[in-house]
């Protein structure tokens, strides 16, 4: 079986792609990710030329996209109003381009492999597979844009005893460590059958990385002291109002407006039994312009005063540039404030095909062809919310919570906690809501800030500053979760918050030193 797979580059690529998506939600078979570096190493070595290596990597990307992002078909069908057959065809056309880091890497690695493996120097080969190969993959993974900014290391989101180092390095270090372990072990085992077996010394480096991950996490869980405030009771209100209901409400179908607001109102009143300190409604839960004076704004303000609890909610806001366009916004409505509307944030990062059409402003007829796609204006600033009790909360909407660079900007405002308002009803009852939620967990560890995440249709939950996830709401069920969240007494700035992806620049330096050293030893790479 092994020989059959290892001698066929396309079977190798198939298994390599499967080893990646099976490690993520909802499969969660995390150990499969350990096989990926070994498998792609074989793909690169067995390819006949860089072009074949590229297409093998393209097939790996294709397999990953089909297994991990199949829910895109649902989005195209449901909101593009296209048949399932056409939707599937468009998705298949998209699959190969969803993760181009794999074909780019496999082509580059093949080119370097062929030259390194010609070298008789065991040290050259060893340092390449232990350091250079993982560094190259991590750099390309980080640098090539993807639909969702995900890394191999994100598969470890439930292994809290391994990932606490992210507050210093970010998740890119997890990818590097995983790749180094798999790459080194694969090279070592394959070299045992040669006339010059590799030295066991090379195994020390990946073992040291593992010891570092374990040691830092052990120290974090057992010996560190965090300056945490008393528990804040937060009510996550998930009313199960889907996109089509919200769209009808936004277009002025009054019964749908009443349906949406009343659903959140009823669930919020139910939560009062548990005496929450803060109510959180999800993205665009309020299906009208909350910043526009009128009857509905007044009714919402009166509701918050009656409840007596501050509310953070998604809603629409009028664009400052175009009267006919909206911002996708978040608002803080505080009964202790006068006027009650205390803070507002406009979403910065819009989701293509959901909140805008690429090239839509250049070719307005595209919006007439796809009327279900919104045309939101884009915010440009982060804006932390400050409650009447003095807590400063960093706000993000939906997709923004999985973009590390954006969340660094939010954390750098000196916030004491993070709030994410999300709408995952676009994706139906698929694995996407779980994958989306899993990727957001890393923001809590990177910045040592608790995360409050509430969605329209699930999954809603909170995350502690250590990455521990609370109860998760069910998918497509109305639900109220009241959870205790420990905010920081003062702003929290971690090493990663301050310096970001510094580890990437370290890897660039590492590769530069490695190739310079190879050139100096007159290895075949300099041909």
N, C-alpha and C positions, 0 to 999 in steps of 0.2 A: 504493500500500500504506500509506504513512505517513498520507495524508489519510483513508483509510478508517478506520484505527485512531484517529487523533486526533479525528475527528468523532463517534466513538461512545464514550460514557463507559464502557460496560460492557466493550468491547474494551480500552480504555485500562486499566481496572482489572485485567482478566485479565493483560495484559502486565506491568503494575506488580507484581502478585503473583508472577508467574513470575520477574521479574528479581531478586526477593529470594531465593526458595528455591533457585534455580539457582546462587547464589553460595556456598551452604553445602555441607557434606558430603551425599552423596558426589559431587555434581556438580562442585563446586569451580570454577565458572565465575565467578571473582571480578569480572571487569570488568562483569558485568551489574548489579552493585549500584550502579554509577555512574549508570545510567539511571533508577533509582528516584525520586530527588528530582525530576527533570524530569517524569516520568510522573505522579507524584501531584500535582505542581503543575498539570498540565493537567486532571487529574480535579477538583481544587478549583475551578479557574477556569471549567470548562465545566459544572459542576453548576448546576442552575437555582435551587436553594435549599439551605439547610443540611441539610434532611432527605434530599434526594437525595444530597448529598455524604456524609452518614453511611452510607447504604446502599451507596454505591460503595466507601467505605472498608471496610465490612463484607464486601463481596465480595472485596476485596483480601486481607483477613484470612483469608477462607474458602479462597482459592486458596493462600495461603502455608501454611496448616495442612494442606491435602490433600497438597501437594507435599513439605513438610518433615517432617510428623508422621504420615504414613500408617501408621507402625509401631504406632500406638496400636490399630489394628484387631487386630493380632496379639496384643497384650496382653489385650484384652477377650476375644478368642476363646479363647486358651490358658488364661488363669487365671480368667476368669469363666465358663468352660465353656458359652459361648453359641455358636450357629451363626455361620458367617461372615456370613450375610445380616443377622442381628440385630446382630452386632458392627459391621458396616459402617454400619448405620443409626444406631447410637448414636454412632459416630465422626462421622458427618456432622452430627448434631445438636450435637455438641461443637465442630465446626470453627469456626463463626462466633464463638464466645466465647473462643477460645484466644489471640487477640491483639487485644483490644479497643482498644489504643492507636491502631490505624489508623483505624477509623471515628470515634473521638473527635477525633483530629487533623484528619481531612479535613473534618468539620463545622465545627470551630473555624476552620481555615485558610480555608475558603470564606467564612465570615462576615467575616473580616478582609480577605481578598482583595478582595471586592466594594467595600469602602470605600476601600482603599488604591489600587486601580486606577482609581478615579474621580478621584483627586488628580492635578493637573497637575504636581506636584512630582516631578521625576526623583529627587531625593535621598530623598524618602519611599519611593518604590518600591524604589530601589536598596538602601537600608539594610534594608528589610523582607526582600527576597529574599537578601541577603548575610548578614544577621545574625538578623533576627527569625524568619523562616520556619524556618531550621535550629534555632534555640534552642527554638522552640515544639515542634517534633517531638522533639528530644532530651529535653525535660522530660517530655512525655507518654509517650514510650517508657520512660523511667526510672521514672515514677510509677505506671503501670498494671501490676498483677500479671499474670504469664503462667505457663503450665505450666513452661516452662524460662525462667529469667531471661537472655534473649539480647538483644543489641543488633545493629543493622545493622553497627556497627564490628567485631563479632566475625568477620565474613566475611574480615577481613584477617589471620587467625591465622597464616597461612604467610608473610605479607609482613613478616618480622622487621625489615626495613630501614625500615618505616613506623611500627611500633607500640611502640617503646621508650619513648615519652612516657608510656605508661600507668603507669609508676612514680610519676608526679606527678599525673596527671589521672584515671586509670582509663579504662575503655573508652568512657565516655560522650563523651569528647573526640573519639574516632575517628568516632563517629556524627555529631557536629557538623561535623567537618571534611569528611567525605564529603558530607553534605547541603549544606553551604555551597558546595562545588565544583560539585555537580550543579545546585543551585538557581540559582546565579549564572550559570552557563554557559547554562542553559535560558532564563532571563529575558533575558540579553544577546542570544542568537541570535534569540529571538522578537521582540525590540525593534528589530532591525536593519531590519525591514520597515516600521516606523512612520515618521511624519513627524519625530519627535524621537528619533533613535537614542540608546541609553544610552551613557554615558561609559565608556571603557575603564578608567578609574580603578577602577571597581568590581571589575574582574578581579584587581586587586592583592591584595585580601584573601584569597580562596581560594588564590592562588598563594603568599602569605605563610604560610598554614597548611601547605601542602605543603612549603615550604622548612623550616618549623619541624620537621615530622615527620621529614624526611630529615636535617636537620642534627643533631637530638638523637640520632637512631639512629646516625649516622656517628660522633659523638663517643663514644657508649656503646661501640661495637664497636672503636674504634681507640685512644682516648686514656685511657679510664678504667681504674683499677686497683681490683680487688675483692680483699678480704682472704679468700682461700679456703683451706680446709684441704686436706691431701693427699687423693687420691681414696679414696672409700669404695666398696667393691665390694658391690653389692646384687644379690641373686638374686630375681627376680620369678617366682613359681611360679604358673602358670596350668594348672590340672588339668582344665579343661573339664567341671566338675560343674555341671549345669543346675539350674534352680529346682525341677523336679519331683523330681529325685533328692534335693536338699537337704531339701525338704519331707517326703519319706518318712522321711529320716533323723531329722529333728527330731521326727517323730511316733512315733519309737521302733522303726522297722524296722531291727533291728540290722545286717542285712547291708548296708543302705545307709549306716549310720554307718561300718562298717568300710571300705566301698568308698571313701567320701569321704576319710577320714583316711589310708588306705593310699595313695591316689593322690597326695596331697600329700607324704607321707613318701617315696615312691619318687622323685618328681621332685626333692625336696630333697636326697636322697642323690646323685642325679646331678649336682646343682649343685656339690657339694663338690669336684669335680675342678678347678673354676675358683676355688676358695678364696674364697668370699664372706665378707664381714664381717657381713652382715645378711641374713636370710631374710625375705621378705614374702609372706604368703598373703592372699588377697582377703577381701572381705566374707563373713561367715558361712561361711568355709571349714571351720571346726570346728563340726559340727552338734549341739552339746550345750552345756550350761551349764559353761563353763570355770571359773567361780568357785565351783562346787559340789564339795566334796571327794568323791572316789570313785575307782573303778578307772580310769575313762577319763581323768580329770584326771591321775592318777598316771602312766599310760602316756604321756600327752602330755609331761609334765615329763621323764620318763626319755628320751623321744625327743630332746628339745632338748638334754639333757645329753650324750647320745651323739653328736649332730651337732656339738656344741661351738660353735654359732653362735646368737646371739640371734635370736628370732623375733617378728615383729609379725604378728598374724593377727586376722581377724574371727571372732567366735564369739557365742554367746548368754550372757547374764548374767541372773540372777534379779532381777526388779523388787523395789525396796525398799518398794513400796506394795502389791503384790498378788502373792501366791505363784504364782498361775496365769498371770501375765504375765511376759514377758521384755523385757530391753533388747537392742537390736541393738548389739553392743559390739565394741571392738577391745582387744586385750591385748598387752602386751609380756612375753614369757617369756624370761628371761635366764639362761643356765647358770651365770653367775658370781654370781647373786643367791641369797640364801637367805631366804625361799622363792623358787623360780624365777619365780613370778608377781609381776612388778615394778610394772606400771602397768596401768590400765584406763580406757577412755573409753566413755561411753554416747552413742549417736547423738542429736543434738539435733533435727535437721530430718527428720521422717519423710515418706515419699512417699505421698501420697494414693492409695488403691485398691491399693497394693502392701503397705504396712506398717500402714495403718489405713484404716478406712472413715469418711469424713466423716459426722457425726451418729450414728456407730456406738455411742457411749457413751449417747446419748440414746435410741436405738432399737436395743437389742441384737439384735432379730430380724433385723437386716440382716446380721449375722455368720453367722446360721444359713442365710440365703439364699445367701451367698457364702462358703462355708467355706474357699476357697483364699486369701482375703485374711487376712493376719496382723493381730494386735492387739497391737502392741508398745507398751511404755511409752516415754516420751520423756525423754531426758537434758536437763539444764539448764545444764551447765557444759562448757567446753573443758578439756582436760587434756593437756598436753604430756607426751611420753614421754622419759625420760632414760636412755640406754644406759649400760652399764658402762664404756664408753670416754669418757663425758662429753658425748656429743652430745645436744642437745635437739631433738626432732622434734615438729612440730605435726601432729595427727591429724584426719582427716576421713573420713567414710564416704559413699560414693556421691554422691548428689545435692548434698551439702553443698559439694563442691569448686567448684560453679558458682554459688554464692551469694556475691557479693562481700562483703556486710556480715558474713556469718558468718566467712569466711576472714580478714577483717581482725581479728576477735577472736582467731583462732588465731595469726596473725602477731604480734599485740601481746603475746603471752606471751614474746617474746624468743627465738623458736626459730631454729635454724640450717638447717632444711630442712622440707619438707612431705611427708606421706605420705597417700595417698588409697586406701582399700580400696573396691572397687566390685563390684557385681553387675549386669551388663547382660544376663544370660540371659533376663530378662523379655521382651526385645524381639526375640529371634530374630535370624536372619541378615539384618538390615536395616541402614539407614544410621545408626540411633540410636547404636550404640556409638562410631562415628566422630565424630558430632556431639557427643556427651557428652564425649568425650576432647578435642575441639578447643576447647570452651568452657573446660575446666579449664586449658588452657595459659596463659591470661591471668593466673592467680594467681601464676605464677612471675615474670612481668615486673612485675606490680603491687608485689610485695613483695621482688623480687630474691632469691628463694629457690628452690632446686631442688625439683622435685616428683617423687615416686616414686609411680607409679600402677599398681596391679595389679588385675586383674579375674578373675572366675570363668571367663569364656568369651571374653575379648578385648574391646577391644585394650588390652594392657598396654605401658607404656613409661615412660621417665623424661624429664624436661624440665629443661634447665639454667636458671640464673638469667637467661639472656638469651632464653629461650623456645625454644631449640633442642631438637628432639625426637629421641630416640634411635631405635633400631630399634623397630618396633611389632610386637607378636605378631599372629598370624593370628586370625581369628574362628573359634570353635568347633573349636579344635585344642589338645590339651595341649601346653604349651611351657614352656621355661625360658629366661629372658633374664638374663644376668649383665652388669650395666652399672656403669660407674664414675660416681659422683656426687660433685661438688665442693660440700660443705657450706661454710658460712661458719665462720671461726674463732671469731667472736663473734656475738651476736644482731644481726640486720639489720632496721632500721626505716626504711622509705622515707617520702617525703613523703605518698604515698597511704596507707600503713599508718597514719600518724599522723593525717591529716586527712580521709581518706575521700573522699566525693563532694562536695568543696568546689566543684568546677566547676559542679555543679547549682545551687548558691546564687548563683554568679556569673551564670548564665544567667537566673535569676529577677530579679536586679538589672538585668541587661541589658534584659530585656523591660519591666520597670517604667520604666526611663529612656526606652526607645523610645516607649512609649505615652504617657508624660507629655509628651515632646517633640512627639509628634503632636497631642496635645490643645492644646498651646501654640501650634502652627502653625495651629490651627482646621481640621485635616484632617477629612474626612467621617467618620472613625471616631468622632468625638465626638458624632455625631448621636444 
